[in-house]
Amino acid sequence: MHPISPIKPMIKVCGMRETKNICEVEALGIDLMGFIFWPKSSRYVSERPSHLPEKVKRVGVFVNEDIEQVKNTAEAYALDYIQLHGSESPEYAQQLRDWKVIKAFNIATAADLDATKPYEGMADYFLFDTKGKSVGGNGEKFDWSVLDAYTGDTPFLLSGGIGPDDAERVKAFHHPKCIGIDLNSRFETAPAIKDVAALQRFIAQLSQ
């Protein structure tokens, strides 16, 4: 796998819900779009949008959900990926291998990376997010240098408070297993409403 720079990173925009916004963000040419199916989230998708992306891979985000409910939702929304953002076990992840799986981990120190080891071979990607009050979408960064200690085989997405002013910081980050970034709350004008112009500028800056 290539480092994030100078290779074009995979870009995931998460926390989508509103039809018009979905269409606008899809048109930016991103790779993955995330829909949150955790009822406690302010970005919770309670009803199916009238449009779901067709040119962008769909990711469903779940937190310690009943596994049959996860499967039913994945089929109903024609998900390409299932993202597990809770304390789901490796065995739980293994039961979802009819889909691609992203397993999220909240990271503060290098020691937190030890939690990834049982999930090797159980997920297509890991996602490293900030350890905060909520399981995700905190809009806070963590010290990316702790990821120097990650020596696993599973590629990962970098998450955690990446915002419109962070393009240079993202381009400066290098790790052989980092294949992309996850964008969410720092690009919002309101929960689940993305600032399309800010996203467009940021994506353009990444390629400069």
N, C-alpha and C positions, 0 to 999 in steps of 0.2 A: 504494500500500500504506500501511497505517496503522502508526504506532508501536506498540510493545508496550502502552503505557498511554495512555489508559484503555480501549482496546479489548481484549476478552478475547483473550489470546494463544492461538495453536495450541500444544498441549502434546503433546510426544512423550516417552514413557517407553521407554528403551532397555535392552537387556541382559536381556530376559525369557527364561525357559526352562521353569519349573515350572508344570504345569497349574493347580493350585489358585491360585497367585499370579497367573497370567495372568487367570483368571476374576475375581479380586478387583480387580485393577488396571483391567481392562476396565470393571467396574461403576462406576468413578469418573467415567466420561464423558470420558476423554481423547480426543485426536484420532488419534494415531499410536502404534503399539507396535513397538519394534525388536527384532529377533532377530539375533544375531551369528553369522555363519557363517565366522568366522576361527578356525582350530584353535588358535592360540596364546593365544586369549582365555580367561580363567577363566569367561567367560559363554557359551562356545561351545555352540551347539545341535548336538549330535551325533545326536540322535534326534528325530523329530517328536513334539511334545507331543500328548496325546490330545485337547486342545482348543486351537484357534487362534481369535483374536478375530474376531467377525463384525460387530460394530458399530463397530469401530475399524480404521483402515487399517493394513495390515501392511507393515513395512519390513524388508528384509533387508540386513544390513550385511556388506560384503565388503572384503577387503584384498588387492589385487593378485592376485585369483583368475583362473584360466582363464575366459575369457568364456563358453565353452560350459557350463562348470560353473555359472556365475552364472545363465545362462538356464534350465538344467535345474532348479536349486533354486528359482528364481522361479516356475516353472510348478508344481513339486511342492508348494510352500507357498502357492500363489495369492497371491503378493506384489503389493501395489499400488505400492510404491516399492522402488527399489534404491538403497542408500546406498553410495557408493564412498569408502572411508576410507584409501586408499593413494596411490600415485603414478600412478594410472590416467590415461592421456592423454585429451585431448578427443575423439580419434577413437574410443577405447575407449568413452567415455560415449555417443557418438553411436550406436553399435551397439546400445544398450539402450533406444532411444526407444520401444519397444513398452510400456515401463513408465515411470512417473514416476521421475526421477533426482534424488537428493540428492548433491551432491559436497562432501565435507568437506575443510576446510583447517585446519592447525594454525597458530595465530597467536600471535606474541609481540610483534611490532612492526608499525607501519604498512606497512613495506616488504614484509612477508609477504603483504599483500593483493594485491600485483602478480600473484601466482600465479593469481588468479581470472580475470584478463582473457581468457586463451585459452578459458575454459570458458563464457563468455557465450553463451547460446543452446543450450548443450549439456546444461543441467541445469534442472530446475524450481525447485530451491532450492539454495542453498549452506548449509553448516553450519560455523560458526566455533568451533573447539575450542582448548583449550590446547595449546601445544607442550610435550610432556613426554617421559618415557622410553618410554612406549608410544604407539601411534597413537591411542588413545582410552581413556576410562575411568580417567584418572589421578586424578580427584577434585580437580584443582587449577584455580584460576581464572587468567584472564589479565586484563590491564588493558583493560576494555571501551572505554575512551576512545579507544584506537587505531582503533576502528571508525568514528570520525568521518571517517577518511580514505577509507572505502569509498564510492565513487561509482558502482558498477556498477548494472546494471538488474535483476539477479537477486535476488529476495527471499532472506532468510537466516533460519536458526534460530540462536539463541544457545545455546552449550553451554559446557562446561568448569567442572566443579566446583560447579554450582548446587546448593545444599543447603537443608535445612528452614528455616534462618534468613535466607534471602536474598529473601524475597517483596518486601520494601520496596525492596531494591536492584534487583530486576527491574522493579518498577513505576516506578522512577525513571529507568530506561534508556530513551532515545528515539533512534530512528533510523528514517527513512522507509521503509527496506526490511526492517526486522526484523518478522517476522510470527509468531514463536513461540520456544519454548524447548525444550531437550532435557535430560531429567533421567535420571541413571543412578546412579553409584556412591555419591553422598552420601546417597541414600535407601535404601541397602541394609543389611540385617542380616547378610548373607553374599553372596558373589558370585552374581548372578542371582536373589536373593531380596529383593524390595522391601518396605519398611516401609509397609504400606497406610495405616495411620493417619497417618503423617507426610506421605505424599502427599496424603491427603484434607485435612489441615489447611492444607498449603501452597497447594493449589488454591483453597480457600475464602478464604485471605488475599489471593490475587491479585485476587479479585473484590470485595474490600472497598474 
